[in-house]
Structures are given as C-alpha cells and as structure tokens.
Amino acid sequence: YPAPINLLDHVMSSIQSSSQGRGRGRGRKRASTFSSKTQTTATTPTTTTGNTRPHNRNFQQHLIDHSVYPHAYKYPDGRVPANPTNWEEINQRLTQPRSSLSPSKFSEEVFKEFVQADAHASKENKVTDSVIPIIEGKIMDGRCIAGEIPLTNLDHLTDGTLSPGNPDRFHGARPEQLNRQIRNELIGHIVPSTQEDLPMAPNFFLAAKGPDGSLAVAGRQASYDGALGARGIQSLQSYGQSELIYDNNAYTFTSIYHGGTLKMYTSHPSQSTGPENRPEYHMTQLNTWGMTGNPETFRQGATAYRNARDWAKEKRDGFIKAVNERIPDTYIESPSFGSSGHGRASVSTAGPVLVESDTSADELALKE
C-alpha cells in the first residue's frame, strides 16, 4: 500500500481551500428546520456562486451537457439509460402498508381537510407549510429535515455557472452521526450549508410548486437536487476505497408536488464510457399519484412518500455507520470525488482516526 499521508495536514489544507472557495461572496439567508409540530428558523451566511437558475430554459441542457440526465432521457445513439439495479427492491418497499394511513386512522374527513388545504394553497410557501406536512406525517427527528436554504456549501456539480441547489425540503443525517474528520474531508459533497448543524448527506428531496408555479422548473430543480444528493451518497459509499464505487443502485429520491399531483423519482450515478470519464447522474420516475382525487390514491402516494423517506434514511445511516467503522483500518488512498474539476472533496489517505460518534442515538423510525 502507499505510504499514509498525514490526515491532519490534509484536513487543514482542505479546510483552507474550502474557506477560499467560499469567499467569493456572502449574503444572509433564512435556514429552516422542520418537525411535525413546529418550524424554527435561523440566520446563516451563505455564498453567491453561479446565477443560472432552474427558471432558465437553458438550465436543463446545461445539466445534460454535464452528464446530468432527466427522466426519460435518450442518448443521441438511441440508447436508454437502465433503471437502477435495485429497482424492484425500491418498488417493493414503497408499497409496504403503514398503519397511520389505514382507513381507520386516515379517514374520509381527514382527506377532505387535505383537499381543502391544497385548494387554498395559492402560493408555494402555503403548499410547503399546509399541504406537504399532511403527506409527510409525523417527523420522528426534526433535526433531520430542513429546507428553504440554498445548498451553497456544496461543490459545483458542473462548471460553476449554476445557482446552488435549493430544495423546498431535504432530509439528511445529523452531523454528529459522522466522524468529524470525515465530515471535514467530504464537506463539499455532504455538508450543504455553512450552518453546519443542518442535516448533512441529504438523499431525500422535495420540490413543491403553487398552482401558478411551473412544473418544468420543478422538474429541473428535482433533477439537479437529486444529482447533488446522489453524488454525496456515492462519496460516503466510496470513502476509504481505492476508486469510486459504481453499483448502479439508487439511494436518493426526489419528489415533485404540483397541482395536487405527487411525482417521485430516484437519482443514481453511473460510470461514463465517454472520453471525459466523469460520473453520469440519472433521474428515473417511480410513479405518479393524484393526491386530491380520492382517499385511496392519497394513501398510496403518501405511503410511497413516507416509505421512500424511511428507506433513504436507512441506507444513508448504513453508509455512515460503515464509514465510521472502517476508518481505524483504512490506510489505502481514497479516490478523488470531484466530478468536474471544481470540487473540494478530494480525499487522500486516511490513517487511524478515533471515531467520535457512530450512528444517531435515534433508532430507525417506526412506520407510523
């Protein structure tokens, strides 16, 4: 094996580089964390990067040019990207019944309240505040969900001209779940905000729009956010390995809510066969539900949403636990995680490191 590199020197160099990279501009943005009962806000400094937003009609082509592909994409030679290898496993998990959505607990009257909430949600913030919480159900740990803050701390996914990802909701892990040294090394891929107590390594995202909002914009936003999440999970999965891991499995979900309709997708990386040899990111639709149509369709959509959220947490926590346990025995050179040459999350060797924390003390949420 190669001689181990001093991890402390590497971390300090990485932190200095990160500070320089984030010094391009600084504003203030309200960060939100959510629970099933309350919403708290805090002010955090964020950075200004590119200004091309999903509202720009060229946004999607820019993503495609950098190997971030939308749902139903077809290559110029006619090939169609394959579904994730774990497609059947995901679909089976999404349909598992949840007691909280049984007819005895989610009644016709509750459904009518949901329909009323959707009908009265004239703006995007009304959708996220009064409609989405009914779909989400009880949140077991409010520190694992956030939104309404640009993901300015993440490395550029393309060439630096795109604005940061900005999901309306994202679910991730508590920062203290992951060894601090690893967080510092992978900061540009898994720590979305300079407010570091917000959820890290997010792999469950939501883009919500009001009735006047654009479904096309939501689709571009979901494609972008999903790729950022999939990159972060791959970085965790590959930490301490000699090269990036491509298992063609999906561990990241994105959802779109617009006009009473819920659409859900997976996002996963694959290895490119092109000359640039950079990762490709694929968005694949799981299903669509008309949530305001009838109680049974709502139950199906909400069941899938909650099951996907819980499954994403299980996979995310599993990768974090594996990395924490792997570190004391890791001496080999890890791969560079930068996908476009603009990143900070480049990991060299990892010597013996004390594991500061394992997975969160919270056990996996019971299916409510």
VOGU-3710 file (C-alpha; in Angstrom, 3 decimals, decimal comma):
1> ypapinlldh> 0,000/0,000/0,000  1,134/3,625/-0,493  2,685/5,359/2,494  -0,076/7,017/4,541  -0,432/10,788/4,313  -0,752/12,822/7,475  -4,538/13,195/7,791  -4,343/16,356/9,920  -2,208/18,133/7,326  -4,621/17,058/4,625
11> vmssiqsssq> -7,677/18,200/6,574  -6,131/21,603/7,344  -5,249/22,055/3,690  -8,777/21,063/2,691  -10,351/23,486/5,183  -8,158/26,350/3,993  -9,042/25,576/0,380  -12,731/25,398/1,285  -12,603/28,770/3,034  -11,000/30,348/-0,001
21> grgrgrgrkr> -13,545/28,735/-2,296  -16,446/30,044/-0,230  -15,046/33,580/-0,087  -16,434/34,631/-3,468  -19,461/36,314/-1,991  -21,519/36,282/1,146  -25,126/37,060/1,856  -27,639/36,124/4,503  -30,397/33,571/4,151  -33,002/32,165/6,482
31> astfssktqt> -32,450/28,475/7,140  -35,399/26,406/8,264  -35,640/23,165/10,180  -38,950/21,372/10,410  -40,784/18,980/12,645  -44,301/17,690/12,555  -45,397/20,336/15,053  -43,097/23,335/14,824  -40,835/25,180/12,458  -37,782/27,059/13,678
41> tattpttttg> -35,652/29,452/11,671  -32,085/30,638/11,969  -29,910/33,023/10,009  -26,843/31,646/8,338  -24,258/33,142/5,991  -24,295/31,638/2,524  -22,291/32,168/-0,621  -23,046/33,537/-4,033  -21,935/31,347/-6,924  -23,413/30,983/-10,396
51> ntrphnrnfq> -26,651/32,703/-11,341  -28,218/30,322/-13,869  -31,356/29,063/-12,131  -33,868/26,311/-12,981  -36,195/29,039/-14,324  -33,746/29,479/-17,191  -34,818/27,385/-20,200  -31,168/26,539/-20,877  -30,745/25,019/-17,410  -31,765/21,501/-18,484
61> qhlidhsvyp> -29,465/21,442/-21,500  -26,613/22,638/-19,330  -27,197/19,691/-16,993  -27,321/17,286/-19,931  -24,077/18,723/-21,288  -22,517/17,804/-17,944  -23,985/14,272/-17,819  -26,937/15,014/-15,520  -29,860/13,407/-17,314  -33,589/13,993/-16,741
71> haykypdgrv> -36,302/11,369/-16,586  -36,940/9,596/-19,927  -33,673/10,809/-21,436  -32,447/9,030/-24,556  -28,841/9,189/-25,736  -28,179/10,539/-29,264  -27,401/6,994/-30,439  -30,833/5,802/-29,283  -29,749/4,083/-26,068  -31,937/4,498/-22,996
81> panptnweei> -30,345/4,571/-19,516  -31,107/1,462/-17,490  -33,175/1,573/-14,337  -31,256/1,286/-11,059  -30,202/-2,253/-10,240  -32,228/-2,162/-7,019  -35,397/-1,016/-8,830  -37,536/-3,957/-7,705  -36,359/-3,677/-4,101  -37,304/0,008/-4,020
91> nqrltqprss> -40,730/-0,552/-5,532  -41,499/-3,358/-3,110  -40,547/-1,142/-0,183  -42,708/1,754/-1,390  -45,894/-0,316/-1,212  -45,470/-1,640/2,339  -48,585/-0,672/4,351  -48,405/1,972/7,066  -50,813/1,849/9,973  -51,173/5,639/10,144
101> lspskfseev> -52,670/5,651/6,652  -55,192/2,872/7,237  -58,864/3,865/6,731  -59,421/3,748/10,488  -56,744/6,399/11,099  -56,754/8,393/7,856  -60,472/8,884/7,419  -62,602/10,459/4,717  -62,834/13,598/6,862  -59,052/13,919/7,114
111> fkefvqadah> -58,809/13,506/3,367  -61,318/16,314/2,863  -59,184/18,540/5,084  -56,216/17,765/2,863  -58,180/18,647/-0,270  -59,229/21,938/1,334  -55,627/22,721/2,292  -54,486/22,060/-1,262  -57,272/24,183/-2,768  -56,436/27,131/-0,501
121> askenkvtds> -52,659/26,946/-1,047  -52,340/29,770/-3,556  -48,579/30,197/-3,148  -45,606/27,871/-2,940  -44,984/28,602/0,737  -48,604/27,711/1,503  -48,065/24,348/-0,168  -44,949/23,594/1,864  -46,495/24,832/5,129  -50,012/23,368/4,997
131> vipiiegkim> -50,148/20,639/2,330  -46,824/18,801/2,452  -46,925/18,145/6,239  -50,103/16,089/5,762  -48,342/13,922/3,195  -45,230/13,639/5,335  -46,987/12,605/8,513  -45,148/12,623/11,821  -41,461/13,541/11,618  -39,522/11,487/14,153
141> dgrciageip> -36,491/13,819/14,301  -36,899/17,462/13,289  -33,124/17,909/13,068  -33,021/15,595/10,047  -35,206/17,800/7,832  -34,608/21,301/6,505  -35,384/23,467/3,511  -35,720/26,963/2,072  -31,964/27,465/2,035  -29,641/27,211/-0,989
151> ltnldhltdg> -27,065/24,425/-0,817  -24,204/26,901/-1,222  -21,623/24,877/0,684  -21,618/22,045/-1,863  -19,024/21,934/-4,619  -20,150/22,824/-8,110  -21,755/19,928/-9,929  -20,914/21,328/-13,367  -18,793/24,363/-14,325  -19,760/26,842/-11,635
161> tlspgnpdrf> -22,345/28,787/-13,633  -25,413/27,227/-11,994  -27,000/28,672/-8,894  -26,843/26,367/-5,836  -29,482/23,692/-5,393  -32,470/24,939/-3,424  -34,937/22,182/-2,485  -38,116/23,045/-0,618  -37,456/20,098/1,681  -34,457/17,859/2,178
171> hgarpeqlnr> -33,842/15,031/4,618  -30,365/14,128/5,808  -28,402/12,861/8,794  -27,447/14,684/11,945  -23,881/15,981/11,548  -22,726/14,277/14,731  -23,558/10,881/13,249  -20,416/11,023/11,099  -16,826/11,199/12,335  -15,826/14,874/12,286
181> qirnelighi> -12,603/14,231/10,368  -14,585/12,619/7,565  -17,079/15,474/7,547  -14,194/17,885/7,055  -12,760/15,870/4,182  -16,083/15,370/2,389  -17,527/18,772/3,305  -18,005/19,877/-0,307  -20,166/16,864/-1,103  -22,152/16,165/2,056
191> vpstqedlpm> -22,397/19,379/4,146  -24,895/21,538/2,239  -24,706/24,735/4,296  -22,180/26,789/6,211  -24,647/26,425/9,080  -23,193/23,048/9,914  -25,893/21,913/12,340  -28,310/21,450/9,438  -28,799/17,927/8,040  -25,846/16,531/6,088
201> apnfflaakg> -25,641/13,971/3,271  -29,235/14,665/2,168  -30,706/11,991/-0,079  -34,433/12,758/0,006  -35,615/15,969/-1,670  -38,881/17,705/-2,469  -39,679/20,434/-4,989  -43,117/21,952/-4,354  -44,913/24,493/-6,515  -48,065/26,526/-6,096
211> pdgslavagr> -50,839/26,453/-8,703  -49,132/29,218/-10,703  -45,721/27,601/-10,448  -44,017/25,842/-13,339  -43,893/22,055/-13,471  -40,952/22,307/-15,891  -38,994/24,372/-13,365  -39,786/21,849/-10,621  -38,523/19,050/-12,855  -35,216/20,820/-13,496
221> qasydgalga> -34,850/21,573/-9,810  -35,521/17,944/-8,869  -33,032/16,644/-11,437  -30,332/18,968/-10,101  -31,007/18,364/-6,410  -31,157/14,609/-6,931  -27,759/14,572/-8,640  -26,212/16,572/-5,787  -27,649/14,087/-3,296  -26,535/11,038/-5,287
231> rgiqslqsyg> -23,008/12,444/-5,544  -22,869/12,887/-1,772  -24,023/9,351/-1,046  -21,506/7,968/-3,541  -18,748/9,933/-1,799  -19,734/8,379/1,527  -20,005/4,937/-0,030  -16,564/5,257/-1,661  -14,679/6,787/1,257  -11,543/4,802/2,061
241> qseliydnna> -11,771/2,842/-1,192  -9,211/2,940/-3,997  -11,746/4,164/-6,557  -15,295/5,459/-6,812  -17,934/2,788/-6,297  -20,481/2,358/-9,082  -23,012/-0,269/-8,079  -25,785/1,276/-10,243  -28,106/1,309/-7,244  -30,264/4,290/-6,314
251> ytftsiyhgg> -30,121/5,615/-2,754  -31,520/9,097/-3,450  -35,114/10,195/-4,024  -36,636/13,378/-5,363  -40,322/14,269/-5,358  -42,368/16,968/-7,074  -45,686/18,235/-5,758  -47,673/20,453/-8,105  -51,402/20,963/-8,597  -52,439/18,085/-6,343
261> tlkmytshps> -50,113/15,631/-8,096  -47,158/13,890/-6,473  -44,367/12,546/-8,674  -41,482/10,542/-7,264  -38,095/9,734/-8,799  -34,817/8,034/-7,996  -31,409/9,546/-8,753  -28,286/7,450/-9,127  -24,770/7,737/-10,608  -23,283/5,520/-13,268
271> qstgpenrpe> -19,843/5,330/-14,793  -19,481/7,087/-18,108  -17,978/5,334/-21,087  -17,152/8,664/-22,732  -13,694/10,207/-23,078  -14,197/12,592/-20,121  -14,818/9,641/-17,771  -16,964/11,685/-15,369  -19,965/10,328/-13,475  -23,380/10,368/-15,091
281> yhmtqlntwg> -26,474/11,041/-12,997  -29,821/9,535/-13,947  -33,315/10,537/-12,839  -35,896/7,739/-13,117  -39,607/8,104/-12,369  -41,090/5,698/-9,847  -44,753/6,673/-10,028  -47,325/9,481/-10,040  -50,328/9,929/-7,755  -53,286/12,289/-7,960
291> mtgnpetfrq> -53,358/13,139/-4,268  -56,610/15,122/-4,287  -58,571/12,561/-6,327  -59,770/10,134/-3,658  -58,656/8,826/-0,256  -57,236/5,573/-1,594  -54,957/7,295/-4,124  -53,802/9,671/-1,401  -52,990/6,727/0,853  -50,966/5,096/-1,922
301> gatayrnard> -48,982/8,245/-2,645  -48,377/9,130/0,992  -47,386/5,534/1,738  -44,802/5,586/-1,043  -43,503/9,004/0,054  -43,070/8,015/3,697  -41,604/4,606/2,867  -39,102/6,170/0,468  -38,114/8,699/3,110  -37,533/5,955/5,682
311> wakekrdgfi> -35,682/3,707/3,231  -33,423/6,626/2,221  -32,626/7,164/5,901  -31,817/3,503/6,416  -29,372/3,485/3,507  -27,838/6,829/4,471  -27,343/5,773/8,087  -25,931/2,445/6,930  -23,237/4,112/4,815  -22,357/6,473/7,652
321> kavneripdt> -22,058/3,598/10,117  -19,882/1,615/7,691  -17,530/4,550/7,156  -17,214/5,213/10,886  -16,337/1,574/11,492  -13,949/1,407/8,540  -11,751/4,363/9,442  -9,363/2,801/12,005  -8,351/0,154/9,452  -8,206/2,436/6,405
331> yiespsfgss> -4,759/3,159/5,023  -5,283/2,999/1,266  -5,562/6,003/-0,997  -9,138/7,120/-1,488  -10,455/8,366/-4,817  -10,900/11,984/-5,775  -14,619/12,706/-5,589  -14,627/15,826/-7,743  -16,867/15,251/-10,768  -15,932/18,311/-12,786
341> ghgrasvsta> -12,624/19,555/-11,513  -14,218/22,273/-9,383  -14,592/20,350/-6,129  -13,046/20,442/-2,691  -13,997/16,937/-1,562  -10,808/15,222/-2,674  -9,726/12,573/-0,179  -6,253/11,137/0,048  -5,259/8,533/2,607  -6,927/8,059/5,936
351> gpvlvesdts> -4,761/6,943/8,815  -6,011/5,771/12,178  -8,715/8,125/13,417  -10,740/7,892/16,596  -14,421/7,530/15,810  -16,123/10,395/17,614  -19,657/9,160/17,020  -21,486/6,308/15,433  -24,990/6,493/14,097  -27,518/8,718/15,792
361> adelalke> -28,947/7,530/19,080  -32,311/7,617/17,376  -33,202/4,186/16,082  -34,850/3,910/12,699  -38,310/5,440/12,908  -41,160/3,034/13,387  -43,502/3,087/10,431  -46,250/5,302/11,601
//
